[in-house]
């Protein structure tokens, strides 16, 4: 998995820190849907609008998606939030958390869409009050998971039955 940071107009890719070690911009982590990447219209449109509003955007690229090579024998899985947890901890520790006080030194937001919203919702349930976010938006999540699971299991030659549910 990886975080693809948006490139700002001045050419900077990673969050820029001020003299106090605080990111100059609010960080928005985008968790995409089934495609698991940043090369789809809905992810790019949110990213561009957020950038225009002054946010620093990072898109979570899931294992094996958006031409990200698989380096471990583990695939993107809807049954596990460990990748989201790892990405959130990385961004929080590196850019958000003040090491002296333990508090956030900049706002940390997240936007999950479709399957990404469902995964992110599971992450938030597990994290509870320890979740590092100041605000989240979940868009287009399919809350009737059991019915959706049955649909995917019966269609698409079993591809989604194995690829999305085996941890």
Backbone as CSV, one residue per row, in Angstrom:
resi,resn,N_x,N_y,N_z,CA_x,CA_y,CA_z,C_x,C_y,C_z
1,UNK,0.842,-1.160,0.000,0.000,0.000,0.000,0.890,1.227,0.000
2,UNK,0.328,2.351,-0.410,1.103,3.589,-0.493,0.164,4.775,-0.338
3,UNK,0.757,5.921,-0.056,-0.005,7.173,-0.062,0.549,8.009,-1.203
4,UNK,-0.329,8.363,-2.128,0.049,9.191,-3.262,-0.318,10.627,-2.918
5,UNK,0.687,11.435,-2.617,0.448,12.839,-2.261,0.228,13.649,-3.527
6,UNK,-0.744,14.529,-3.499,-1.020,15.399,-4.638,0.116,16.412,-4.786
7,UNK,0.406,16.747,-6.025,1.441,17.742,-6.298,0.770,19.106,-6.349
8,UNK,1.267,20.029,-5.532,0.702,21.375,-5.493,1.222,22.204,-6.665
9,UNK,0.646,23.373,-6.860,1.040,24.248,-7.974,2.513,24.637,-7.923
10,UNK,3.051,24.710,-6.701,4.469,25.072,-6.577,5.390,23.864,-6.767
11,UNK,4.826,22.695,-7.058,5.613,21.512,-7.339,5.909,20.626,-6.142
12,UNK,5.448,21.006,-4.945,5.711,20.174,-3.774,4.741,19.005,-3.726
13,UNK,5.288,17.840,-3.405,4.460,16.637,-3.351,4.110,16.273,-1.912
14,UNK,5.057,16.325,-1.022,4.805,15.944,0.367,4.322,17.149,1.160
15,UNK,3.647,16.925,2.285,3.223,18.069,3.106,4.415,18.930,3.525
16,UNK,4.296,20.232,3.323,5.348,21.181,3.686,5.125,21.609,5.133
17,UNK,6.202,21.584,5.910,6.122,21.948,7.322,6.618,23.368,7.532
18,UNK,6.012,24.063,8.502,6.500,25.398,8.843,7.648,25.271,9.849
19,UNK,8.114,26.386,10.408,9.254,26.374,11.338,8.975,25.581,12.611
20,UNK,7.720,25.440,12.984,7.354,24.686,14.189,7.143,23.199,13.903
21,UNK,7.394,22.772,12.671,7.190,21.370,12.305,5.739,21.021,12.038
22,UNK,4.917,22.050,11.871,3.491,21.853,11.627,3.216,21.968,10.126
23,UNK,2.419,21.044,9.571,2.073,21.180,8.144,1.378,22.518,7.886
24,UNK,1.746,23.157,6.799,1.141,24.436,6.456,-0.314,24.296,6.032
25,UNK,-0.695,23.113,5.560,-2.054,22.893,5.077,-2.713,21.758,5.853
26,UNK,-4.030,21.836,5.978,-4.803,20.739,6.542,-4.655,19.525,5.631
27,UNK,-4.444,18.354,6.223,-4.244,17.135,5.442,-5.567,16.388,5.294
28,UNK,-5.869,16.016,4.047,-7.056,15.237,3.722,-6.600,13.901,3.148
29,UNK,-6.927,12.818,3.842,-6.617,11.474,3.366,-7.845,10.947,2.628
30,UNK,-7.656,10.558,1.362,-8.738,10.052,0.540,-8.615,8.530,0.465
31,UNK,-9.709,7.840,0.804,-9.738,6.386,0.756,-10.703,5.993,-0.361
32,UNK,-10.173,5.553,-1.510,-11.021,5.275,-2.667,-11.812,3.982,-2.529
33,UNK,-12.685,3.761,-3.484,-13.562,2.600,-3.479,-12.923,1.354,-4.053
34,UNK,-13.715,0.573,-4.734,-13.316,-0.739,-5.224,-12.048,-0.704,-6.073
35,UNK,-11.857,0.354,-6.826,-10.651,0.433,-7.669,-9.393,0.489,-6.819
36,UNK,-9.520,0.996,-5.585,-8.387,1.032,-4.673,-7.279,1.969,-5.066
37,UNK,-7.536,2.859,-6.018,-6.469,3.733,-6.485,-6.916,5.159,-6.691
38,UNK,-6.057,5.914,-7.329,-6.303,7.333,-7.532,-6.563,7.678,-8.988
39,UNK,-6.774,6.683,-9.818,-6.915,6.946,-11.246,-8.360,6.842,-11.721
40,UNK,-9.280,7.288,-10.889,-10.692,7.271,-11.290,-11.285,8.663,-11.108
41,UNK,-12.371,8.905,-11.787,-12.955,10.242,-11.825,-13.346,10.756,-10.443
42,UNK,-14.019,9.925,-9.650,-14.520,10.440,-8.377,-13.392,10.784,-7.405
43,UNK,-12.299,10.039,-7.432,-11.170,10.370,-6.560,-10.492,11.644,-7.046
44,UNK,-10.243,11.729,-8.332,-9.567,12.910,-8.884,-10.394,14.174,-8.717
45,UNK,-11.716,14.080,-8.873,-12.542,15.287,-8.746,-12.543,15.808,-7.306
46,UNK,-12.601,14.900,-6.329,-12.537,15.328,-4.922,-11.171,15.930,-4.627
47,UNK,-10.134,15.275,-5.112,-8.775,15.754,-4.879,-8.581,17.165,-5.439
48,UNK,-9.014,17.383,-6.663,-8.819,18.706,-7.288,-9.599,19.798,-6.557
49,UNK,-10.838,19.499,-6.168,-11.631,20.503,-5.441,-11.015,20.799,-4.079
50,UNK,-10.547,19.766,-3.398,-9.924,19.971,-2.085,-8.636,20.775,-2.209
51,UNK,-7.852,20.497,-3.234,-6.622,21.269,-3.450,-6.937,22.745,-3.667
52,UNK,-7.966,23.026,-4.454,-8.349,24.423,-4.706,-8.773,25.125,-3.422
53,UNK,-9.283,24.349,-2.460,-9.704,24.918,-1.176,-8.544,25.017,-0.182
54,UNK,-7.357,24.576,-0.591,-6.172,24.731,0.247,-5.778,23.516,1.067
55,UNK,-6.332,22.351,0.773,-5.975,21.133,1.499,-4.786,20.437,0.849
56,UNK,-4.019,19.739,1.654,-2.973,18.848,1.140,-3.570,17.449,1.111
57,UNK,-3.669,16.858,-0.073,-4.370,15.591,-0.246,-3.407,14.434,-0.445
58,UNK,-3.730,13.345,0.204,-3.030,12.093,-0.004,-4.059,11.015,-0.268
59,UNK,-3.853,10.240,-1.326,-4.770,9.161,-1.654,-4.143,7.843,-1.232
60,UNK,-4.881,7.074,-0.463,-4.408,5.766,-0.041,-4.556,4.796,-1.209
61,UNK,-3.443,4.273,-1.688,-3.446,3.305,-2.782,-3.375,1.915,-2.155
62,UNK,-4.396,1.125,-2.404,-4.460,-0.204,-1.815,-3.522,-1.170,-2.542
63,UNK,-3.186,-2.239,-1.883,-2.251,-3.246,-2.411,-2.676,-3.742,-3.787
64,UNK,-1.754,-3.664,-4.738,-2.000,-4.185,-6.067,-2.850,-3.298,-6.963
65,UNK,-3.227,-2.121,-6.504,-4.080,-1.218,-7.286,-3.246,-0.083,-7.882
66,UNK,-3.760,0.540,-8.917,-3.095,1.665,-9.590,-1.642,1.350,-9.934
67,UNK,-1.423,0.143,-10.419,-0.101,-0.319,-10.835,0.912,-0.379,-9.690
68,UNK,0.432,-0.393,-8.455,1.312,-0.552,-7.302,1.708,-2.024,-7.220
69,UNK,2.995,-2.310,-7.274,3.397,-3.723,-7.270,3.105,-4.395,-5.935
70,UNK,2.754,-5.660,-6.014,2.566,-6.463,-4.807,3.929,-6.956,-4.350
71,UNK,4.342,-6.538,-3.173,5.646,-6.932,-2.650,5.525,-7.977,-1.554
72,UNK,4.302,-8.256,-1.144,4.037,-9.256,-0.118,2.905,-10.150,-0.614
73,UNK,2.773,-11.348,-0.071,1.689,-12.233,-0.510,0.357,-11.883,0.148
74,UNK,-0.006,-10.627,0.069,-1.271,-10.162,0.635,-1.897,-9.203,-0.361
75,UNK,-3.210,-9.337,-0.573,-3.935,-8.514,-1.532,-4.887,-7.600,-0.784
76,UNK,-5.345,-6.566,-1.438,-6.366,-5.656,-0.952,-7.571,-6.471,-0.486
77,UNK,-8.018,-6.272,0.741,-9.056,-7.125,1.311,-10.076,-6.295,2.088
78,UNK,-11.358,-6.489,1.790,-12.382,-5.731,2.498,-12.630,-6.261,3.900
79,UNK,-12.042,-7.397,4.228,-12.234,-7.958,5.564,-11.213,-7.473,6.566
80,UNK,-10.301,-6.594,6.153,-9.224,-6.172,7.043,-9.008,-4.664,6.934
81,UNK,-8.855,-4.017,8.076,-8.587,-2.573,8.092,-7.136,-2.283,8.478
82,UNK,-6.288,-3.305,8.491,-4.906,-3.091,8.920,-4.157,-2.120,8.014
83,UNK,-4.432,-2.137,6.706,-3.759,-1.197,5.807,-4.177,0.236,6.100
84,UNK,-5.457,0.449,6.342,-5.920,1.798,6.678,-5.309,2.235,8.005
85,UNK,-5.311,1.354,8.980,-4.727,1.661,10.282,-3.257,2.045,10.139
86,UNK,-2.511,1.299,9.352,-1.091,1.576,9.151,-0.883,2.933,8.474
87,UNK,-1.683,3.227,7.451,-1.553,4.507,6.745,-1.904,5.680,7.651
88,UNK,-2.982,5.544,8.410,-3.398,6.614,9.325,-2.314,6.858,10.370
89,UNK,-1.785,5.805,10.944,-0.720,5.958,11.950,0.499,6.639,11.351
90,UNK,0.865,6.256,10.128,2.016,6.867,9.477,1.836,8.373,9.318
91,UNK,0.717,8.779,8.725,0.470,10.209,8.495,0.362,10.949,9.823
92,UNK,-0.341,10.367,10.774,-0.524,11.019,12.068,0.817,11.217,12.780
93,UNK,1.643,10.185,12.828,2.931,10.279,13.520,3.886,11.233,12.810
94,UNK,3.903,11.192,11.489,4.875,11.993,10.732,4.481,13.464,10.581
95,UNK,3.180,13.731,10.425,2.777,15.101,10.084,1.817,15.763,11.066
96,UNK,1.057,15.013,11.811,-0.038,15.594,12.589,0.279,15.713,14.077
97,UNK,0.758,14.658,14.669,0.934,14.597,16.121,2.129,15.428,16.594
98,UNK,1.892,16.219,17.634,2.965,16.962,18.287,3.624,16.017,19.289
99,UNK,4.897,15.721,19.092,5.590,14.754,19.949,5.653,15.195,21.410
100,UNK,5.691,16.493,21.639,5.785,16.982,23.027,4.456,16.887,23.764
101,UNK,3.374,17.260,23.112,2.084,17.309,23.797,1.189,16.108,23.493
102,UNK,1.450,15.436,22.387,0.606,14.316,21.978,-0.664,14.759,21.272
103,UNK,-0.866,16.063,21.171,-2.062,16.601,20.508,-1.784,16.845,19.030
104,UNK,-2.863,17.007,18.279,-2.720,17.314,16.857,-2.241,18.745,16.680
105,UNK,-1.227,18.929,15.834,-0.724,20.269,15.551,-1.307,20.832,14.256
106,UNK,-2.078,20.014,13.549,-2.773,20.449,12.339,-4.019,19.584,12.204
107,UNK,-5.002,20.077,11.492,-6.228,19.300,11.292,-5.941,18.111,10.359
108,UNK,-6.622,17.004,10.653,-6.466,15.772,9.895,-7.867,15.295,9.525
109,UNK,-8.143,15.272,8.222,-9.462,14.912,7.717,-9.363,13.680,6.825
110,UNK,-10.491,13.014,6.631,-10.525,11.850,5.747,-11.820,11.847,4.949
111,UNK,-11.715,11.311,3.740,-12.856,11.165,2.837,-12.817,9.753,2.278
112,UNK,-13.793,8.940,2.640,-13.900,7.584,2.108,-15.076,7.510,1.171
113,UNK,-14.904,6.792,0.069,-15.980,6.676,-0.909,-16.234,5.204,-1.221
114,UNK,-17.508,4.839,-1.292,-17.952,3.511,-1.672,-17.319,2.457,-0.764
115,UNK,-16.604,1.501,-1.343,-15.963,0.467,-0.538,-14.959,1.072,0.439
116,UNK,-14.277,2.135,0.018,-13.343,2.825,0.910,-14.049,3.395,2.130
117,UNK,-15.273,3.873,1.939,-16.055,4.384,3.065,-16.407,3.260,4.026
118,UNK,-16.761,2.101,3.489,-17.094,0.968,4.351,-15.878,0.509,5.150
119,UNK,-14.727,0.416,4.487,-13.496,0.040,5.177,-13.139,1.072,6.245
120,UNK,-13.263,2.329,5.880,-12.924,3.400,6.807,-13.877,3.405,8.002
121,UNK,-15.146,3.132,7.754,-16.123,3.046,8.838,-15.731,1.930,9.806
122,UNK,-15.308,0.783,9.275,-14.848,-0.317,10.131,-13.628,0.096,10.943
123,UNK,-12.723,0.821,10.293,-11.538,1.317,11.003,-11.968,2.226,12.161
124,UNK,-12.888,3.152,11.892,-13.326,4.093,12.923,-14.002,3.392,14.091
125,UNK,-14.778,2.360,13.809,-15.419,1.598,14.882,-14.362,0.980,15.775
126,UNK,-13.340,0.397,15.171,-12.274,-0.241,15.951,-11.429,0.785,16.706
127,UNK,-11.145,1.912,16.069,-10.299,2.933,16.696,-11.040,3.673,17.806
128,UNK,-12.344,3.859,17.642,-13.128,4.561,18.652,-12.624,5.973,18.887
129,UNK,-12.538,6.347,20.143,-12.106,7.706,20.496,-10.631,7.945,20.209
130,UNK,-9.888,6.882,19.945,-8.464,7.023,19.633,-8.224,7.422,18.175
131,UNK,-9.271,7.454,17.376,-9.119,7.864,15.975,-8.555,9.278,15.938
132,UNK,-7.595,9.487,15.064,-6.833,10.735,15.047,-7.486,11.858,14.248
133,UNK,-8.681,11.655,13.755,-9.266,12.601,12.809,-10.074,13.711,13.468
134,UNK,-10.027,14.873,12.817,-10.842,16.005,13.239,-12.175,16.010,12.511
135,UNK,-12.249,15.327,11.394,-13.486,15.239,10.634,-13.377,14.184,9.553
136,UNK,-14.492,13.536,9.260,-14.517,12.511,8.219,-15.803,12.629,7.409
137,UNK,-15.712,12.209,6.162,-16.882,12.121,5.297,-16.839,10.737,4.665
138,UNK,-17.978,10.055,4.708,-18.098,8.764,4.049,-19.207,8.895,3.023
139,UNK,-18.878,8.656,1.769,-19.808,8.892,0.678,-20.039,7.611,-0.120
140,UNK,-21.285,7.324,-0.404,-21.623,6.228,-1.290,-21.355,4.847,-0.725
141,UNK,-21.360,4.715,0.589,-21.128,3.397,1.184,-22.384,2.545,1.041
142,UNK,-22.183,1.305,0.737,-23.292,0.355,0.627,-23.474,-0.298,1.985
143,UNK,-24.459,0.128,2.726,-24.629,-0.348,4.093,-25.281,-1.722,4.168
144,UNK,-25.887,-2.191,3.099,-26.503,-3.514,3.099,-25.468,-4.552,2.650
145,UNK,-24.468,-4.721,3.456,-23.310,-5.531,3.078,-23.659,-6.981,2.786
146,UNK,-24.549,-7.574,3.553,-24.883,-8.987,3.356,-25.523,-9.192,1.984
147,UNK,-26.469,-8.319,1.634,-27.112,-8.446,0.327,-26.109,-8.196,-0.798
148,UNK,-25.241,-7.226,-0.609,-24.219,-6.951,-1.620,-23.239,-8.106,-1.731
149,UNK,-22.874,-8.688,-0.613,-21.966,-9.837,-0.621,-22.561,-10.957,-1.460
150,UNK,-23.842,-11.241,-1.254,-24.500,-12.311,-1.997,-24.503,-12.024,-3.494
151,UNK,-24.735,-10.766,-3.863,-24.725,-10.390,-5.277,-23.347,-10.646,-5.891
152,UNK,-22.297,-10.206,-5.217,-20.952,-10.376,-5.761,-20.539,-11.846,-5.805
153,UNK,-20.975,-12.626,-4.837,-20.632,-14.056,-4.831,-21.279,-14.805,-5.998
154,UNK,-22.459,-14.375,-6.402,-23.192,-15.072,-7.453,-22.797,-14.604,-8.850
155,UNK,-22.089,-13.523,-8.966,-21.769,-12.942,-10.264,-20.259,-12.833,-10.466
156,UNK,-19.860,-12.430,-11.645,-18.472,-12.140,-11.980,-17.554,-13.357,-11.839
157,UNK,-18.086,-14.545,-12.080,-17.307,-15.784,-12.114,-16.533,-16.034,-10.820
158,UNK,-17.026,-15.531,-9.708,-16.395,-15.775,-8.414,-15.167,-14.930,-8.142
159,UNK,-14.824,-14.029,-9.046,-13.619,-13.200,-8.858,-13.668,-12.416,-7.549
160,UNK,-14.765,-11.709,-7.340,-14.866,-10.887,-6.137,-15.028,-11.738,-4.882
161,UNK,-15.576,-12.915,-5.028,-15.733,-13.803,-3.889,-14.375,-14.121,-3.267
162,UNK,-13.383,-14.350,-4.097,-12.059,-14.657,-3.563,-11.236,-13.390,-3.325
163,UNK,-11.152,-12.545,-4.311,-10.246,-11.399,-4.260,-10.558,-10.386,-3.185
164,UNK,-11.819,-10.232,-2.803,-12.153,-9.188,-1.854,-12.402,-9.696,-0.438
165,UNK,-12.523,-10.989,-0.268,-12.914,-11.464,1.051,-11.877,-12.338,1.715
166,UNK,-10.809,-12.651,1.062,-9.775,-13.501,1.660,-8.668,-12.630,2.229
167,UNK,-8.476,-12.681,3.541,-7.424,-11.869,4.181,-6.076,-12.526,4.012
